[in-house]
């Protein structure tokens, strides 16, 4: 009799389990921007009151799933996805306004933006196009409230992230550890993002080993699964037009087999959702809203009714997790773990978080950008470590660059007016970083062509915060100076100047710098074109120099916000060894305003030369697009000038989310000013108007544009220029 009752109970027990008691697992696959469809699925899960008891995610599925498991609801995830600056997230460069002022000055050369790294004198290549710095910081910020959780079963919803051991090909399942780091490893697409090293393993994107981790979700004790497969359809040969397309196709081919193997294990009680995303690529972050809508529609079309749990009286619908912990914990202490070349105190000086105050996340993000912008580290991140006795410790981790901290940058500058007036320069710079623990640098630059230059500077900070510095230098340059009398060119000099000097200065936060310097030069000016009977001459100069700089631009060539200004005052003094006493003052400035894809720059310059000194020795060089358009590049040599300028740019191409993107621009400039010398028969353009139009691209070599310039004197010039814009 007992045996019959036991058998009856075993048969009836499954029938007594209601939909409310069945445990449901959510499986989210990888796919880059296509993964935003997961948010749409989550929105409908909440709206239909379908509870989720466990989440397993790979790549972008780990990002969305991890954030949801940590307490964000679907509406919040949608707001985050639409608000994030994906162009910045999918790059390593900090916001330009956050990097140290000295690094901003690197942009002012025409040198190629991408540089070669050297480690102990040997060329060293990175493990990926990107180190994932900005992505890591975004994850740390969004998940700062989970820093006390090292067991992912203790999250509001138990969670697993899947990565791949690139050395063995094995799947690696994260069930504990530092949540942002686990997600970062899961999304490390090979070739695009550098691998993440955890516990001696080199980890990359989980799509290579388990793109749809159904088995991982089942191991978490669920009775059924909802699987969201966002796999990318294969492109035709005609559609493979860029490196992004090739990487996307390669990932699709690599993941198809393991995805199909996992999908084959599904049972009739499971749900498979395959949002209709068409040909949307993994980098199509402009189409986030469409992906979310496709995710919502996929669940509406599925047989979800058996998964919904009945609402209790007064209970809101949805799969809302418990309230998240405090996201601004009070910081009790700050700790530095540093493997870079500079002293820990250099890093500590750049952290502005106050002890015994709530965590200031926005300020900390800026500080992380500043530290990374010093160019000493391949990764800079933070973690809040909680201890019941010591409170919350802000832990700053900096990893020295594996590829080395010495950089070679090559460059090319070309300007041609298609009338025989062309200028060509080729150059290179080599910077040795971390000469000592204070962060000293040895910077060298060589330039050949129309304007020749040899420059070497040793930059020595005098304190850990790099506020004060001393910088001795040697300098030699050669350039052409065209002397104009009564508005007619009479002679073209080749001017050579070489000398040495020393500057003492102070950086002003990340936005500016003040330098006081003494320098001494010898020079000569020889007739290059013109009457050979005109005199060539030698000269001696020695200067007291004051230079004040400010720079808050977000981009040096095609800015959309910020401003910049420079004031330079040079006093040549016979007491220092100069032949003549004279003073030169130059002030340049611009301010940028933007409205959508349109940006306006308002600014100009002013140059003055006081006292008598030879024109070939002391002229400012103007002419060219944006600097009195219509004239040849640097064809206006005058000791004084006024220039007012309005520049307009419109971005023609959509935002690029690939490291090698080349945005296109249309631009125009309006200019008004004068170039003149004070002598009675001296050169004087009078006040003239000029304008130019251009089409350009921000290439990996630097800005390239073609333009047409004209002025009221009737001069016209076509320009092709590779190098700095207006």
Helices and strands as residue ranges (DSSP letters): H 2-16, E 24-28, G 32-36, H 37-47, E 54-58, H 60-69, H 74-83, H 86-89, G 96-98, H 101-105, G 106-108, E 116-119, E 122-124, E 128-130, H 133-142, G 144-146, G 152-154, E 158-165, E 171-174, H 179-186, E 191-193, E 196-198, E 201-205, G 206-208, H 214-218, E 224-228, G 237-239, H 243-263, E 271-273, G 285-287, H 288-300, G 305-307, E 330-338, H 344-349, E 357-358, H 361-372, E 377-387, E 391-400, E 406-416, E 422-432, E 441-449, E 452-461, E 468-485, E 488-508, E 512-530, E 537-551, E 562-572, G 574-576, E 582-595, E 598-610, H 615-618, E 620-622, E 636-638, E 640-651, E 664-676, E 688-699, E 702-711, E 716-722
